[in-house]
Amino acid sequence: MNETDLRMIETMLKKQDELNSAIMKEFGLTTISKEQIDLATLDEIGEFTHELKGDWCWWKKSQEPVNRNKALEELADVFHFVLIYELLYGKRTYLLDDLGYDLESPRDYMHMVQVDIGFGIANALITVLKLVDGRLMYLLALSEHLGFCLEEIYAAYMRKNAINMERLKNGY
């Protein structure tokens, strides 16, 4: 992972931390459990797969083809909850060490993604929830495998994060 990739990830983590703090303050929360994050992530994975339905829905003649932009928006929502997990429970082993070496990157998970995809996309998406650590890097690798690069994920995430902050301010 290069410096630019790391900065995008750090920015996403920072923006998610700001949003989380605002949400927790608004709702008087002191913690969010792994179970809550897992259920929220699963819900967003469902919305993402719904946007991919044009690729897998064989029984419906009126099924719309996949709209890549809508799928990307839903993938950004999955990232919101994976980032929350990372902030609260992750080890963040992808950050640079004292010597400037990259400790972990999505490349480290690409083989795992390829094996999981061999059993189907549903299996690969559920793996996100099964991982105790490495969820963020795995999701980045899976996203890349599905044709979404970090730059477009970053842009979609930043747009949705701004929307979520505005929603919070307006009593959503």
C-alpha positions as a printed NumPy array, in Angstrom:
array([[  0.   ,   0.   ,   0.   ],
       [  1.38 ,   3.389,  -0.881],
       [  1.365,   6.605,   1.11 ],
       [ -1.69 ,   7.966,  -0.716],
       [ -3.699,   4.812,   0.045],
       [ -2.756,   5.023,   3.71 ],
       [ -3.765,   8.677,   3.892],
       [ -7.16 ,   7.881,   2.356],
       [ -7.704,   5.091,   4.893],
       [ -6.58 ,   7.321,   7.754],
       [ -8.946,  10.06 ,   6.573],
       [-11.833,   7.611,   6.377],
       [-11.053,   6.4  ,   9.898],
       [-10.878,   9.995,  11.156],
       [-14.18 ,  10.945,   9.52 ],
       [-15.832,   7.786,  10.851],
       [-14.508,   8.499,  14.337],
       [-15.98 ,  12.011,  14.158],
       [-19.332,  10.66 ,  12.993],
       [-19.306,   7.941,  15.657],
       [-18.522,  10.453,  18.382],
       [-21.38 ,  12.682,  17.257],
       [-23.816,   9.74 ,  17.098],
       [-22.76 ,   8.422,  20.492],
       [-23.131,  11.866,  22.032],
       [-26.537,  12.411,  20.383],
       [-27.858,   9.074,  21.645],
       [-26.057,   9.038,  25.003],
       [-24.039,   5.919,  24.146],
       [-20.77 ,   4.933,  25.763],
       [-20.061,   1.836,  23.687],
       [-21.144,  -0.103,  20.622],
       [-20.906,  -3.877,  20.873],
       [-19.366,  -6.162,  18.289],
       [-22.798,  -7.757,  17.882],
       [-24.385,  -4.398,  17.049],
       [-21.648,  -3.659,  14.508],
       [-21.951,  -7.142,  13.   ],
       [-25.716,  -6.811,  12.576],
       [-25.384,  -3.338,  11.054],
       [-22.658,  -4.618,   8.71 ],
       [-24.79 ,  -7.599,   7.735],
       [-27.714,  -5.284,   7.009],
       [-25.548,  -3.129,   4.746],
       [-24.093,  -6.208,   3.041],
       [-27.704,  -7.146,   2.27 ],
       [-28.339,  -3.743,   0.715],
       [-25.118,  -4.088,  -1.31 ],
       [-26.091,  -7.535,  -2.594],
       [-29.541,  -6.182,  -3.464],
       [-27.821,  -3.689,  -5.766],
       [-25.947,  -6.607,  -7.354],
       [-29.189,  -8.505,  -7.881],
       [-29.065,  -8.011, -11.645],
       [-26.082, -10.384, -11.647],
       [-27.711, -13.186,  -9.658],
       [-31.505, -12.931,  -9.893],
       [-32.454, -15.608, -12.416],
       [-36.197, -15.814, -11.742],
       [-37.328, -12.248, -12.389],
       [-37.72 , -10.998, -15.969],
       [-38.163,  -7.403, -14.845],
       [-34.958,  -7.32 , -12.766],
       [-32.97 ,  -4.196, -13.525],
       [-29.319,  -4.62 , -14.479],
       [-26.683,  -3.722, -11.886],
       [-26.236,  -0.002, -11.437],
       [-22.565,   0.236, -10.506],
       [-22.971,   3.669,  -8.854],
       [-25.785,   2.454,  -6.595],
       [-23.753,  -0.642,  -5.718],
       [-20.796,   1.593,  -4.859],
       [-23.016,   3.723,  -2.598],
       [-24.115,   0.615,  -0.708],
       [-20.537,  -0.65 ,  -0.526],
       [-19.605,   2.698,   1.071],
       [-22.227,   1.959,   3.745],
       [-20.606,  -1.417,   4.411],
       [-17.319,   0.446,   4.853],
       [-18.922,   2.732,   7.464],
       [-19.55 ,  -0.202,   9.779],
       [-16.294,  -1.987,   9.007],
       [-14.508,   1.263,   9.889],
       [-16.449,   1.447,  13.173],
       [-15.313,  -2.093,  13.953],
       [-11.753,  -1.13 ,  13.06 ],
       [-11.86 ,   1.923,  15.313],
       [-13.289,   0.088,  18.305],
       [-11.868,  -3.425,  17.987],
       [ -9.246,  -3.547,  15.22 ],
       [ -5.472,  -3.701,  15.576],
       [ -4.768,  -1.364,  12.649],
       [ -1.742,  -3.37 ,  11.569],
       [ -1.753,  -1.65 ,   8.166],
       [ -0.371,   1.59 ,   9.549],
       [  3.269,   2.355,   8.941],
       [  5.721,   1.166,  11.551],
       [  8.547,   3.358,  12.923],
       [ 10.755,   2.534,   9.923],
       [  8.032,   3.418,   7.435],
       [  7.272,  -0.163,   6.418],
       [  3.762,  -1.125,   5.51 ],
       [  2.728,  -3.808,   7.992],
       [ -0.394,  -5.049,   6.228],
       [ -2.252,  -4.268,   3.022],
       [ -5.205,  -5.501,   0.989],
       [ -2.713,  -7.531,  -1.095],
       [ -2.142,  -9.706,   1.978],
       [ -5.817, -10.724,   1.807],
       [ -6.184, -11.168,  -1.96 ],
       [ -5.438, -14.899,  -1.903],
       [ -8.008, -15.391,   0.874],
       [-10.548, -13.384,  -1.134],
       [ -9.887, -15.478,  -4.232],
       [-10.405, -18.694,  -2.265],
       [-13.576, -17.327,  -0.648],
       [-14.935, -16.07 ,  -3.991],
       [-14.425, -19.615,  -5.287],
       [-17.246, -20.579,  -2.923],
       [-19.316, -17.589,  -4.052],
       [-19.639, -13.891,  -3.354],
       [-22.007, -14.556,  -0.436],
       [-19.287, -16.59 ,   1.252],
       [-16.724, -13.838,   0.685],
       [-19.04 , -11.15 ,   2.061],
       [-19.841, -13.205,   5.165],
       [-16.105, -13.643,   5.756],
       [-16.015,  -9.92 ,   6.547],
       [-18.055, -10.722,   9.657],
       [-16.088, -13.841,  10.563],
       [-12.755, -12.055,  10.789],
       [-11.729, -10.958,  14.256],
       [ -9.067,  -8.72 ,  12.775],
       [ -8.251,  -7.656,   9.257],
       [-11.824,  -6.796,   8.277],
       [-10.88 ,  -3.509,   6.68 ],
       [ -8.016,  -4.912,   4.608],
       [-10.129,  -7.923,   3.593],
       [-13.022,  -5.676,   2.518],
       [-10.623,  -3.513,   0.513],
       [ -9.22 ,  -6.618,  -1.208],
       [-12.717,  -7.969,  -1.866],
       [-13.828,  -4.601,  -3.221],
       [-10.849,  -4.535,  -5.56 ],
       [-11.662,  -8.07 ,  -6.709],
       [-15.218,  -6.888,  -7.456],
       [-13.849,  -3.999,  -9.534],
       [-14.01 ,  -1.107,  -7.056],
       [-10.725,   0.735,  -6.488],
       [ -9.802,   2.522,  -3.266],
       [-10.059,   5.963,  -4.868],
       [-13.702,   5.495,  -5.831],
       [-14.525,   3.832,  -2.504],
       [-12.927,   6.793,  -0.75 ],
       [-14.956,   9.298,  -2.807],
       [-18.218,   7.397,  -2.224],
       [-17.454,   7.012,   1.48 ],
       [-16.685,  10.724,   1.893],
       [-19.942,  11.684,   0.13 ],
       [-21.984,   9.339,   2.332],
       [-20.17 ,  10.399,   5.495],
       [-21.098,  14.029,   4.768],
       [-24.722,  12.984,   4.18 ],
       [-24.744,  11.043,   7.453],
       [-23.351,  14.036,   9.378],
       [-26.028,  16.251,   7.85 ],
       [-28.731,  13.698,   8.7  ],
       [-27.553,  13.62 ,  12.291],
       [-27.702,  17.412,  12.514],
       [-31.253,  17.342,  11.13 ],
       [-32.563,  14.722,  13.557],
       [-32.418,  11.644,  11.293]])
